[in-house]
């Protein structure tokens, strides 16, 4: 018989390996669909509606072929928490099923999170942010380090590190990644840039490839460095002084006739309000 949980080649520990580590607690083939609850450690937040509809139609025709993996709920008596198979559970409800086939195992919170991450990564069901948040949870809640995550998932340490770095992007850019308006390749080159959201919008508006985006950023960095090198030392000192007092990025341009412009680059409304308060307090 084919093992429905057999891992794909090239990945770390597959579902079959993890299930092998967890003794099956009961020999139940089916349970009531109403007694099943979501996995609180489920890293996947976004489910494609079209994909769910296709699975619902398949379940109506053929039933559920691959059992849902569950454990007894720690929080709700008589309930079972999904470890792997939330799409099947949702689609089974949509298909009007009253019972579903399950495998009930003994698993602690760590195993539950491991199952959920492995299943979704193997199926490539997670967007880059969900994947990164899953890895971060292993690190923050269960004392994994990046090397341990790498070995567990079966992906390079560089991949894990690049995924985690995406979480440092502004929330507006993170939302664009979740909505699949920019790719993970685009997102990686925006990490650490102060104007990441501005550049992300440019990439979307101009429909730039990753290579074209890299070129755009190189040009902008070159022009920025060129401006800084030619800027008067007194102006640079004044900019630094204002930034220290306001906590906000400032740029001063001065023409030969001593006219010019002062611009502030604030990241959120809190920074804008703080700038207004500083101005009002001093002038």
N, C-alpha and C positions, 0 to 999 in steps of 0.2 A: 504493500500500500504506500502511495506517495505521501510523504510528510508535508502537510500544508504549511508548516512553519519553517521549512528548511531555508536557511539563509542564502542570499545571493553571493556568488563568488566575489572575493575581494573585500567584503565587509568584515568587521570584527565579529563579535559574538552575535549570532543570529537568534531568532526567536526560539528555534529548536534547542539551542544551547541553554538559553535562559530558562525555558520550561523544564529542561532536564535538571536544572539546579533547584527547581521548586517542586516539591512533592505534590501530586494531585491529591486534594483533600477529600473529594467526594466523587462518586461514580454516577453523576447526573448527566443525562444526555440533553435534556431540555428543561428550561425554567420559564416562568411567566415573564413576558417582556416588561411588565409594569414593575417588576421587582429589581430591575437593573437601573443603575444610576451612572452618571458620567464619572470619568476618572478625574479627580481634582488635580492630578499632575499632568493631565493631557496637554502637551505642548502646542497642539494644533488648535488654532482658534477659527480659521477660515475654511469653510467647506464649500466647494464649488457646487452650485445648485444644479447645473446641467449634469454633472457627474453623479450627483445623488439621485437625480431622476432616472438616469440610465440604470443605476444599480437597483433602484426600486422596481423598475420594469423587469429586470433580470430575476429578482427575488420572487416577483409575482408569477413568473413563468417556471422557474426551476427551484425556488426555495433558497435557503442559505446553505451553500456548499461547505464553506469554511467556518467552523465554530467560532464563537466569540469567547475570548479569554477573559475570565472574571476572577475576582477574589471577594471574600465576604467583606462587607462594608464595616469599617471601624466606627462610623458615626451613626448609622441607621440600622436598627435591628431588622432582620429579615430581608435586607437588601444586599445586592451584589454590585460591586464597583467594576466598571469596565477597565481592563488593562490593555487589551488590543481588540479593535474591531468596532470603533464608535460609528464609522460610516455604515457598517452593516446593521448596527442597532437602529440608527436613525432611519435608514431605508426600510428596515423591517416594520417600523412603526408606520411609515408612510404607505407600506404595502398592506397594512391591516392585519399583520400577524399578531397572534396572542402569545405564542411561545417561540423561543429560539434555541438552537443547539448551542451549548456552551462547554467549555473546559474550565472547571473550578480549581484554582490552585492556591497554595499558601504563599503569600508574598507580602513583604513589608513595604513601607513607603518608597524606599530606595529601589527595590525590585520593580515596583509599579511604574516609577518614572523611567527606569531603564527599559522596560518593555515598551512603553509608549514611544520613547525616542527611537529605539531600534526599529520598530515597526514602521514608523513614519519616514525615517531616513531611508530605509531599504526601499520603500515604495516611492520615494521622492515626493511625498505628500506635503512636506513643510515648505513654507516660503522661507527665505534666508533669515528673516527676523525671528520667526518661530523656532527655527533650528538653533539660532544663537541663544535665544532665551532658554531653550531646553538644556544646552550645554552650561549656561550660566547657573541654572538651578542645580545641576550636578555639582558645580564648583562651590556655590554659596551655601547650599543646604546640606550637602553630603560630603563635603571636604575632598572632592576630586581636585586634581590639578590638570593643566592642559595636556600633559603627557598621558595621564591616566584616561582622560576623555578620548584622546587620540587612539590609544590602544583598544579601548572598549568599543568605540564606534567603527574602527578600522579605516580611519581617514588620517591624513598627515597632520602633524602638529601645526603646520603652516595654515592648513585649511581651518582648523579649529580656531586658531588665533585670528585669522582674517574674518571669520564669522563673528567672533566676539567683538571685534573692533567696530563692526557695523552699529552696535548698540550705543556707541559714543556719538553717533551722528545726531543732528537736531531732530526733534520729534516730527517736524514737517517732512524731512527727507525720509525718515523711517516709514511714515505713512505712505509715501510715494513708492517705496519698495514693496510694502504689503499689498498695495493696489496694483502692483506689477507695471507701474508707469516708467520705472527705471529698473535695469537689471542689477544683479549682484556685482557684475563686472564694472558697471558705471559707479555703483555705490562705493566700491573699494577705493576708487581714486578720489572720492570726495572726502574720505575720512581725514580729519585733522585740519580741514580748510575752514576758515572763518566764514566764507561766503558760500558754503556748501549748498544751501537752499537756492540761492540765486543761480548758481551753476547748474543745479539739478533742473530748474525751470528752463534754462537755456538749452540743456541737452534734450529736454522733451519738446520744446518749441521748434528747435532746429532738426529734430530727429537724428541726432548725432550718434554715430557708432562709438564703441569704447575707445577705439584708436583716435577718432576725431576729437573726442572729449579730452583725451590725454593731451593732444596737441593744443587745444584751446587753453587748458590749464597751464601748460608750459609757457604759452605766449603771455597770458595774464600775469604769471609769476615773474617773467622776464621784465615786463613793463613796470610792474610794481617795484622790483628791485632797482630798476633803472631810475625810477622817480625818487626812491629813497636815497640813492647814491648822489643824485644831483641836488637834493634838497639842502637848503642852508642849515648849518649846525644849530643856529639859534632857534630856527623853526622846529627842528627835531626835539630840542630841549623843551620848548614851549608845549609841544604836543605831549611829551612824556609827563610834564608837570600837570597838565589838565587831565590826562588819563588817570594819574595817581589820585587826584581829588574827586573825580566823578566815577571812576571805575568803568568808563565807557571809552571805546576806541574813537580817536579823534584824528582828523586830517586837516592840515592847514596848507592852503596854496596861496602864494604871494607873487603878484606880477611885478614887473619892473617899475610901474608907477605906484607901487605899494597898495594897489587894490587887490582883492582876493576873496577867498571863501573859506569858512570854517564848517566842517561837516562832522556830525556825530553818527556813529554806527551802533545802534542799540539792538539787543537780541530779543528783548521782550518788553511788555508794558511796564514791568517793574523798573527796568533800567531807564525807560523814558520818563517815568514819574520821578525817579531819583534825580535825573538830569534837570527836570523842571524845578524841583525843590531846591537844588543847588543854585540855579540861576536866580530864582525868586529870593533866596536867602541872602544873596550877595549883591543884587542889583535892584 
